[in-house]
Amino acid sequence: MKASELDKIFDDNQEDILEHFDTSKIKMINEEPKRVNIDFPVWMVKSLDKEAKRVGVSRQAVIKMWLAEKLQSLNSTAATI
């Protein structure tokens, strides 16, 4: 298929264009997990567990969400400076 034909399908919203690509080997850059060990004080673990229970997710999920929010905030602040 020519690129112009694919562009037309996309522009006209005729069908899902992903059907025309081999997505079996797609990898997100920097998305593979990397194990990190970190020690927290007991009070912090208890607070993390309390929040995890409140929102219905694991302690690890809470830590990941909070770190992601903070890092995104730092990145957007740095981008505006």
KOLDRENGU-729408 format. One record per atom (N, C-alpha, C): y, x, z. Coordinates in steps of 0.05 Angstrom, whole numbers, padded with zeros to 5 digits, always signed. Each point is the difference from the previous one (the first is absolute). Layout:
! KOLDRENGU-729408
YXZ
...
//
This chain:
! KOLDRENGU-729408
-00024+00017+00000
+00024-00017+00000
+00025+00018+00000
+00019-00007-00016
+00025+00015-00001
+00018-00007+00024
+00016+00018+00007
+00019-00004+00023
+00018-00024-00005
+00008-00004-00025
+00018-00022-00006
-00014-00027+00004
-00027-00001-00006
-00015-00025+00005
-00003-00005+00030
-00005+00021+00016
-00002-00002+00029
+00027-00009+00011
+00022+00011-00010
+00027-00008+00009
+00005-00029-00004
-00008-00010-00024
+00004-00028-00007
-00016-00018+00019
-00025+00007+00005
-00017-00016+00019
+00013-00001+00027
+00010+00023+00009
+00013+00002+00026
+00026-00017+00001
+00017+00004-00021
+00025-00014-00001
-00003-00030-00002
-00020-00008-00015
-00005-00029-00004
-00016-00012+00023
-00010+00017+00018
-00015-00009+00023
-00024-00017-00009
-00013+00009-00022
-00022-00014-00012
-00026+00002+00016
-00004+00023+00012
-00025+00005+00015
+00005+00024+00019
-00020+00004+00016
+00001+00023+00019
-00006+00025-00016
+00020+00018-00002
-00003+00024-00016
-00019+00020+00013
-00006-00003+00025
-00018+00019+00013
-00028-00001-00012
-00006-00021-00014
-00026-00003-00013
-00003+00021-00022
+00022+00011-00009
+00000+00020-00022
+00000+00029+00010
-00003+00004+00027
-00001+00026+00012
-00025+00004+00015
-00009+00025+00002
-00023+00007+00017
+00011+00007+00027
-00003-00018+00019
+00011+00003+00027
-00020+00011+00020
-00024+00007-00010
-00022+00009+00018
+00006+00027+00013
+00017+00015-00011
+00005+00027+00011
+00029+00004+00010
+00014-00022+00004
+00027+00001+00010
+00000+00010+00029
+00017+00019+00006
+00003+00010+00027
+00030+00000+00007
+00005-00010+00024
+00028+00001+00010
+00005+00028+00010
+00023+00011-00008
+00007+00027+00008
+00007-00001+00030
-00010+00019+00014
+00005+00003+00029
-00009-00023+00017
-00020-00016-00010
-00010-00023+00015
-00027+00005+00012
-00013+00023-00006
-00025+00005+00012
+00004+00006+00030
-00019-00010+00017
+00004+00003+00029
-00003+00029+00008
+00015+00007+00020
-00001+00027+00013
-00002-00004+00030
-00022+00009+00012
-00004-00004+00028
+00019+00018+00016
+00013-00013+00020
+00018+00015+00018
-00006-00008+00028
-00004+00019+00017
-00004-00006+00029
+00026+00004+00015
+00005-00019+00017
+00025+00002+00016
-00006-00011+00028
+00011+00013+00020
-00003-00008+00028
+00025-00016+00008
-00005-00023+00013
+00021-00017+00010
-00003-00003+00031
+00022-00003+00014
-00003-00005+00028
-00013-00028+00004
-00012-00004+00023
-00015-00025+00006
+00019-00024-00003
+00024+00002+00010
+00018-00023-00001
+00006-00008-00029
+00001+00020-00018
+00005-00006-00028
-00024-00014-00013
-00024+00009+00006
-00025-00012-00010
-00001-00029+00009
+00006-00005+00025
-00001-00027+00011
+00020-00018-00015
+00024+00011-00005
+00020-00016-00014
-00008-00005-00029
-00012+00020-00013
-00010-00004-00027
-00022-00021-00001
-00018+00001+00020
-00022-00020+00001
+00011-00028+00004
+00020-00002+00017
+00012-00026+00006
+00013-00011-00026
+00014+00016-00014
+00012-00009-00025
-00021-00006-00021
-00020+00016-00002
-00022-00005-00019
-00013-00027+00006
-00005-00006+00025
-00012-00025+00007
+00018-00023-00007
+00026+00003+00005
+00020-00021-00005
+00001-00007-00029
-00001+00020-00018
+00002-00006-00029
-00027-00003-00013
-00022+00006+00014
-00026-00004-00010
-00010+00022-00019
+00008+00024+00005
-00009+00023-00016
-00010+00022+00018
-00010+00021-00012
-00010+00023+00016
+00024+00017+00009
-00006+00017+00020
+00020+00019+00010
+00009+00018-00024
-00020+00009-00015
+00007+00018-00023
+00018-00014-00020
-00004-00026-00005
+00017-00015-00018
+00029-00001+00010
+00003-00005+00026
+00027+00000+00012
+00014+00026-00004
-00014+00022+00006
+00011+00027-00003
+00008+00004-00029
-00017-00006-00019
+00006+00003-00028
+00024-00016-00009
+00001-00025+00008
+00022-00018-00007
+00026+00011+00010
+00001+00008+00026
+00025+00010+00011
+00009+00026-00012
-00019+00018-00005
+00007+00025-00013
+00010-00004-00028
-00013-00018-00015
+00009-00006-00027
+00028-00012+00000
+00005-00018+00018
+00027-00012+00002
+00021+00021+00006
-00006+00018+00019
+00019+00021+00007
+00005+00019-00023
-00022+00008-00013
+00003+00019-00022
+00015-00012-00024
-00005-00025-00005
+00015-00014-00022
+00029-00002+00007
+00006-00006+00025
+00027-00001+00010
+00015+00027-00003
-00014+00021+00008
+00011+00027-00003
+00004+00007-00029
-00019-00007-00017
+00003+00006-00029
+00023-00015-00013
+00004-00026+00008
+00022-00015-00012
+00027+00009+00011
+00000+00009+00025
+00025+00011+00011
+00007+00026-00014
-00020+00017-00004
+00005+00026-00014
+00009-00004-00029
-00010-00022-00012
+00007-00005-00028
+00029-00009-00003
+00012-00012+00022
+00027-00010-00002
+00021+00021+00008
-00010+00022+00011
+00020+00021+00009
+00009+00017-00023
//
